[in-house]
C-alpha cells in the first residue's frame, strides 16, 4: 500500500481487522446458535421420551393399553411436526393406531436404539430419539421426533442477516475509522505544513507544540530543538562567511593592484606580463565571489536594508544592456531590447542597485551560456505588476536541473566550468532579490533550445520581505 496516506492505510488495516473479527464472530455465533438449538431440541425430546417411559413403566406387565388414553392426550397436544411413536422390533407400528405415511416412515426407518439422529423424510429433516421400551410385554422402540424446519428457518435468517449486516457494518466502520484517523493525524499535517514553510532565512521560527501530552508533543519538541541547533549552526556559518569575505577583500585587492602595477612595467617580458594579467583576472573573479558571499551572508542575517523608491526602470535597464553589449559583441551575439514606448515609463518601487544587479545577473548568465551567433532578448512591461523577461538561444537547461539552478553554488554542467567561469551564486542572488520584494522568478527551458527567465515584481511600493 505504498503511495497511500497514513489515514487511508490505517482505515484499510482497521477494515481488514474488523472484517476478520466480524467473520469469526459470525461463524462462532452460527455454531453457538446451532448447538443451542440442537441442545434445546434434544432436551425436549428427552423430556417427552422420559414422560412416555414413566407412563409405560407405571403399568402392570402386558397392560400397556391402559396408558393409551394418556398417550393419545400427549400426542394430541404436540405442535405440528412433533411426533411420538412406538414400533416393534419387526418394524410394525404399535402406537398410534391411526398413523400416516410420515409417521410410519419415521418409525420404520432403521433406528438402532438407543440413538439420536437426523433422518430426512421427503423434503424435511427431523431430529429423532430412539429408546428401547417394553410395550404390551414385548420389546419395542420408542421413537420421539421433532421437525427441524423452524430451526433451519431460524439459521437461514441468521445467516442472511449476517451476510447483509457485515458489509454495512464494515462500510460504516471503515468510513468512521478513516474519519477518526484523519482527525487524529490532523496535528501531524499542521506540523508538516509549518515545517515546510520554514526556510534557511527564518530558522528562528518554531513549530506549534500541541497541548496534549502525547507523541505529537514529543515530536514537536524534538523538531524545535533541532531547529534551535540548526539556527545556531547557520548563524555561525553565516558569520564566518561574512567575516572571512570581509577579511579577504583587502588582500585580494592588494594582489590585484600589485599585479596591475607590475604588468605596466615597460621592461617586463611578454610571458611575465601575461602572468600578471592572469593574476589580475583571477583576483577580479575572487573579488566578485567574495562580494557575492558577503552579500548573501548579510542577507541571511537581515543586515541589508534596501533603499526603496519609485523609479523608472527603463534607463537603468538600458544602462545594464550597454554594459553587457561589449561582452555580447565579443561572442557575436545579438542583444535586443523590447521595452514599451518611451512615453510609457516603467515605474516600480525598488532599490535601484537591486534592479541593476538583477538585470545584470540574468543578462550575464545569458551571454555565458549562448553559443556564438546566438541571440539574447530582454523585455519589460507593466501589466498587473512589473514583468521582466530575459530569453536566449543558448544551450538550455536540463529539465531535472530546473528546480535547482537557484540553489547556491549549483552548476548545471560542471564539465563546462572552465568555459563559463563562475561559482554558481548569481541566480541565487537573483532569487534573493526577487523574494525580497515578494516577487517570483521562474525559468522555462528546453535542452539545446535556450532558456527564458521571467521575473514578476509588485509595481507599487511594498515593504521588502524580511
Order of alpha helices (4+ residues) and beta strands (2+ residues): alpha-alpha-beta-beta-alpha-beta-beta-beta-beta-alpha-alpha-alpha-beta-alpha-beta-beta-alpha-beta-beta-alpha-beta-beta
